[in-house]
């Protein structure tokens, strides 16, 4: 069986703790062990997968200085958790992971948040050419709340009961999404300038983003029922004027939260957004390829 044929294939690839250690050593050191305390030092191999730094005299292993350090769980548990977490389209809850690994829910919750810490690496891309930008608001619907917990005047772009997320999606490419304190132009404009290169063609829903002279802006207006059209530009190229791509991404984000996590706190929302963008931006990779990519990020 190939390495991308699901969890059974994955477990056959890593049947023991030693197989996980050897694989991670290859990912992290590529055949030449490097001391995390002194990169120039000679390294001596010791028993039980340990190494000793000749210059400092300190002992270390492949987990030292990584997300797996200071944990009592075997590396095999972490590998299994990461593969399950990354291969599921909408993530895995801590309760489900606890059942799958045979650990407590508290331990599983901690593992998932440790894994999410490194997922922002796929939420920091430069975008160009055709870029759709939009905001969404994450939080429960007012109509579903008990009458004692309903929030007044929270319709439309009001977010007294929600957290705004600003997103930029390069058509056919990467997504960048950031939790923001508000949706004012002075807040969103610097983020847009940071991640979208100048002279890109930017598609918006008509919201005010400040000075857009560095971009070629095209807009739709959902408020009057205008959701998109096709035009031919000066170069004779057909252009779809819409924001359907990023709205599709928002739909998946909210279905992930509603279907898997049910609710998330504002305190941890950016980590959940990072998780979603990591999975979205690696959507063309196989399960094992995505797992291997993540290991390179945490090595």
KASUL-V372326 format. One record per residue. N is the residue number from 1. PHI is phi as a letter, one per 30 degrees, with the letter a starting at -180 (* if undefined). D_FIRST is the distance of its C-alpha to the first C-alpha in Angstrom with 1 decimal. Layout:
BEGIN
N,PHI,D_FIRST + N,PHI,D_FIRST
END
This chain:
BEGIN
1,*,0.0 + 2,d,3.8 + 3,d,6.7 + 4,c,8.3 + 5,c,6.7 + 6,j,9.4 + 7,d,11.0 + 8,d,9.1 + 9,d,6.1 + 10,d,9.4 + 11,d,11.2 + 12,d,9.0 + 13,d,9.5 + 14,b,13.1 + 15,d,14.2 + 16,b,17.8 + 17,d,20.5 + 18,d,20.8 + 19,d,17.3 + 20,d,18.3 + 21,d,21.6 + 22,d,20.5 + 23,d,18.2 + 24,d,21.1 + 25,d,23.5 + 26,d,21.8 + 27,d,21.8 + 28,d,25.4 + 29,c,27.0 + 30,h,25.0 + 31,j,26.0 + 32,b,29.6 + 33,d,30.6 + 34,b,33.2 + 35,d,35.6 + 36,d,35.8 + 37,c,39.5 + 38,a,40.5 + 39,d,38.2 + 40,c,40.6 + 41,d,40.7 + 42,d,39.4 + 43,c,36.7 + 44,c,36.7 + 45,d,33.7 + 46,c,34.5 + 47,d,33.1 + 48,h,30.5 + 49,i,28.8 + 50,c,32.2 + 51,b,34.0 + 52,b,37.7 + 53,d,39.3 + 54,d,42.1 + 55,d,44.4 + 56,c,44.3 + 57,i,43.4 + 58,d,41.0 + 59,c,37.7 + 60,a,34.4 + 61,b,30.7 + 62,d,27.8 + 63,d,28.5 + 64,d,32.2 + 65,i,33.3 + 66,b,30.3 + 67,d,29.5 + 68,c,28.2 + 69,d,31.5 + 70,h,34.0 + 71,b,31.5 + 72,d,31.3 + 73,d,27.7 + 74,d,25.0 + 75,d,22.9 + 76,d,19.8 + 77,d,21.6 + 78,d,22.2 + 79,d,18.6 + 80,d,17.6 + 81,d,20.7 + 82,d,20.0 + 83,d,16.5 + 84,d,17.9 + 85,d,21.0 + 86,d,19.6 + 87,d,17.0 + 88,d,19.6 + 89,e,21.8 + 90,b,24.9 + 91,i,24.3 + 92,b,24.5 + 93,d,27.9 + 94,d,29.0 + 95,d,29.6 + 96,d,26.1 + 97,d,24.6 + 98,d,27.1 + 99,d,26.0 + 100,d,22.3 + 101,c,23.1 + 102,i,26.1 + 103,c,28.6 + 104,d,31.7 + 105,d,32.0 + 106,d,34.1 + 107,d,31.5 + 108,d,28.8 + 109,d,31.3 + 110,d,32.1 + 111,d,28.4 + 112,d,28.0 + 113,d,31.2 + 114,d,30.3 + 115,d,27.1 + 116,d,29.2 + 117,e,31.6 + 118,c,29.5 + 119,d,28.4 + 120,d,31.7 + 121,d,30.3 + 122,c,29.1 + 123,b,32.5 + 124,b,34.6 + 125,c,34.2 + 126,d,37.0 + 127,c,37.2 + 128,a,39.1 + 129,i,40.0 + 130,c,39.7 + 131,b,39.4 + 132,c,39.9 + 133,b,41.5 + 134,a,42.2 + 135,b,42.7 + 136,b,41.5 + 137,b,42.8 + 138,c,40.6 + 139,l,42.3 + 140,d,43.1 + 141,d,45.3 + 142,d,49.0 + 143,d,49.3 + 144,c,46.8 + 145,d,48.7 + 146,d,51.4 + 147,e,54.9 + 148,d,55.6 + 149,c,52.7 + 150,d,53.1 + 151,c,53.8 + 152,d,56.6 + 153,h,56.4 + 154,c,52.7 + 155,d,52.1 + 156,i,50.9 + 157,d,50.2 + 158,d,51.8 + 159,b,49.3 + 160,d,51.4 + 161,c,48.8 + 162,b,45.7 + 163,c,44.1 + 164,d,43.9 + 165,b,40.9 + 166,c,41.4 + 167,b,38.6 + 168,b,38.2 + 169,b,35.5 + 170,d,35.2 + 171,e,34.4 + 172,i,30.8 + 173,b,30.4 + 174,c,30.8 + 175,c,32.5 + 176,b,34.9 + 177,b,36.4 + 178,b,39.0 + 179,d,40.9 + 180,b,44.6 + 181,d,47.8 + 182,a,49.3 + 183,c,49.0 + 184,d,52.2 + 185,e,52.3 + 186,d,53.2 + 187,d,50.0 + 188,d,47.5 + 189,e,49.1 + 190,d,48.2 + 191,d,44.6 + 192,e,44.5 + 193,d,46.2 + 194,d,43.8 + 195,c,40.5 + 196,c,41.7 + 197,d,43.1 + 198,d,46.6 + 199,i,47.2 + 200,d,44.1 + 201,c,44.5 + 202,c,44.3 + 203,c,44.1 + 204,b,45.7 + 205,c,46.9 + 206,j,50.5 + 207,d,50.5 + 208,d,52.6 + 209,c,50.7 + 210,i,53.8 + 211,d,54.4 + 212,c,51.9 + 213,d,53.8 + 214,d,51.0 + 215,b,48.8 + 216,c,49.1 + 217,c,49.0 + 218,b,48.4 + 219,b,48.6 + 220,c,48.3 + 221,b,50.4 + 222,d,48.8 + 223,d,52.1 + 224,c,53.8 + 225,i,50.8 + 226,c,49.8 + 227,c,46.0 + 228,l,45.4 + 229,a,46.4 + 230,c,45.6 + 231,b,48.0 + 232,c,48.4 + 233,d,49.1 + 234,d,51.6 + 235,d,49.1 + 236,i,48.4 + 237,c,44.9 + 238,d,44.0 + 239,b,43.4 + 240,d,42.2 + 241,c,44.4 + 242,a,42.6 + 243,b,40.7 + 244,d,38.0 + 245,d,35.1 + 246,d,36.1 + 247,d,37.2 + 248,d,33.8 + 249,d,32.5 + 250,d,35.2 + 251,d,34.2 + 252,d,30.6 + 253,e,32.1 + 254,d,34.5 + 255,d,32.1 + 256,d,29.8 + 257,d,32.9 + 258,d,34.3 + 259,d,31.2 + 260,c,29.6 + 261,c,32.3 + 262,i,35.4 + 263,a,37.6 + 264,b,37.6 + 265,d,40.6 + 266,d,42.1 + 267,e,41.8 + 268,c,38.0 + 269,e,37.6 + 270,d,36.8 + 271,d,33.8 + 272,d,32.4 + 273,d,33.3 + 274,d,31.5 + 275,e,28.4 + 276,d,28.6 + 277,d,29.3 + 278,d,26.3 + 279,d,24.0 + 280,d,26.1 + 281,d,26.2 + 282,c,22.4 + 283,d,21.8 + 284,c,20.3 + 285,c,17.6 + 286,d,14.1 + 287,e,13.7 + 288,d,12.4 + 289,d,15.0 + 290,d,17.7 + 291,d,17.0 + 292,d,17.3 + 293,d,20.4 + 294,d,21.9 + 295,d,21.5 + 296,d,23.4 + 297,d,26.1 + 298,c,26.7 + 299,d,26.5
END
